[in-house]
């Protein structure tokens, strides 16, 4: 009879959860920190104040270091939200994410500036149906740092696709959020074991600064 293990040890013994590490060319991807997701009174929303604060810390370092930043939003153009496909049949709240409404705008407390890249998507992953892969390849990016919402949905989908496209994903665990804490925690655990490195913002910033310092020393 197998002895009971906690999940962390069970996965570790079976070779899960290896560290991928940070590459040489890093980009920050801020997933769906839009009003429709960051206001708790919205059908798709929750209070993500702390996650926005942590994301702003990463944005500040990225701007200082000259790292590319990509923001995403979900926005539907068609009156009947037909451009959401069958997904809207699963989540009725998607009907609130209509083009031109407040809900699809980047949260005003986020450091989103004129000229920043905003990727408009229709589904969960930041890669699906967008030109994010092309943008990253053009910049020769090998690693993406991921923040945003929701941990179990668009963040996770983005992370899985990033890995599948050959980009190393690093999730800022205190800069991603979800509507339910248990769902958030389970998704972080799952991504850490299978798809991404999961670190605190403070750790990631140290890595970002270290990479930039290494580059400067080679010039």
N, C-alpha and C positions, 0 to 999 in steps of 0.2 A: 504494500500500500504506500502510495506517495505521501510524503510528509507535506503539510501545508507550508507554502511560501508566500511572502508578500509579493505583489506584482513586480516590483522593482528587481528583486533578486531573481525571480523566475525568468524574466526577460534577459537579465544580465548573464545568467548561466547558459542561456541558449544563444548568446552571441548578438543580441539586439543592442541598440542604443550606443553604437560606436560614434565617436566624434568625427565629424567631417572636416572641421577647421575652417578658417577664413582664408579666402584666396587673395589675389593681388589687386584685382579690379572689382570694386564693390559698389553696389547701388542700393538705394533705400526705396522700398515699395510700400506706400501707405495705402492700405486697402479699405475703401469705403467708409472713411470717417466723415460721413455726410450727415446732414441734419436728420434725415429719415432713420438713421441708425443711432445717433448720439443723443437724441431727446427721448427720455423715458416715456413721454406721453404719446409718442408715435407708435403705430401698430407694429412696426419692425424695430423699434428702438429700445435702448436701455441707457442708463447713466454711464457714460464713458469718460467722465471728466479726468480721472487719474490716468487713463490710457492716453488721452490727448496730451496731457502734461509730459508724459514720458516720451511720446512721439515727438513733441516739440524739442525735447533735449537732443534726440537723435537727428532731427532736421537741422538744428543749429550746428552740430558737429559736421554733418554732411555738407552744409553750405560753406563752412569755414575751410573744409578739406577739399572742396571742389568736386564732391561726389554727386553723381546724378540722382535725382529724386523723381519718382513717378507716383502720382496720386491717382486713385481710381474712384469712379462713381458708377452706380447702376442707374440707368435712365431709359425710359420707354417713350418712343415717339408716337406710336399708334394709339388712337383714341380708345380702342378696346383692349389695349395692351397685348395685342396679338404677337408683338415682337418679343414677348416673354415666353412664347411657346407654351408647352404644357406645364411649365414650372408654376405659372400663376394658378393653375388648378390645385396645386399643392399648398401654396402660400398666398392667400388672398391679399395680404399686406403689400405685395408687390405692386398692386394697383395704385398705391400712394406715391410710387416713384416715377412720376410722369415728368417728361422734359419740360423745363421752364418753371417748375415749382420749387419752392424753398427746400423741399425734402431731398432733392438730388444735389443740392449745393454743398460744397465742402464746409464743414463746421467752422463758423467764424472765429472760434478760439484757436483753431489750428493755424500754424504759420504757413499758410498757402499764399504765395505771392504772384503778382502779375507776371506772366511769362512761364510759370511752372507748368510742367507737363501733366495734363489731366487725361487719363484714359477712360473712355466711356465703354462700359460693358453691359451685356444683357443677362449674363449668367454668373455663376459663382466665381469661377477662376478668373484671375486677372489676365490670363493668357488666352482663354477661349474666345475666339472671334475678334481678337484685338491684334495690334501690331507690336505688343510688348517684346516678343522674341526678337523681332527685327531691331527694335531700339536698343536692346541689351547687346545684341551681336555687334551692332555698329560701334558701340562704346567698348567692345571687347570685355564685357562684364563676365566674371566667373562666379560671383557670389551676390546673393540678394539678402538684405535684411528686411524682414517683414514685420509690419505693425498693422493694427487696425481691427476690423470687425467683419464678421464674427469669427471667433476662434474655431468653432465647429463647422462653419460654413465657408464663407469666401476666403478666410485666411487659410484654412486647411486645404481647400481646393487649389489655391494659388501655390501653396508649398508643395503639394504633390506634383502639380504640373511643372513647377520649377525643377524639381529633382529629375523628372522624366525628360525634360529638355536639356539637362546637363548643367544646370546652374545649382550651386550649393545654397540651400536655404538656411537662414538663421532667423529664428523667431524670437522677438523680444517679448518674453513672457509677461512682463508687467506693462507692456504697451499694446496688448491685444485683449479683447474683451468679448463677452457673450451675454445673452439674456439670462442664463442660468449658470450659477457657479459650478455645479457638478459637471455640467456639459463642458464648460470651459476647462476645468481641471483634467477631465478625461481626455479631451482633445489634445491638450498640451502633452500629456503623458504619451499618448499614441504617436503624435508627431515626433517626439523625442526618441522614441524607440525605433521608429521605422523610416522617417522621412527628413528630419531636420535636426540641427543643433538648436537647443532651446536655452537661452541665457537671459539674465537680467540686463536691463538697459545699461547699467553701470559697467558691466563686463564687456558688453558690445562696444561701448564708447572707447574703452581702453584698447580693444582690438583695432578699432578704426584708426585711432591715433597712432598706434604702433605701426600699422601698415603704411600710413602716410609718412611716418618718421623713417621707415626703412627705404621708401622710395626716394626721399630727400637725400639720404646718405649715399645712394647709388648714382646721384647726378654729378 
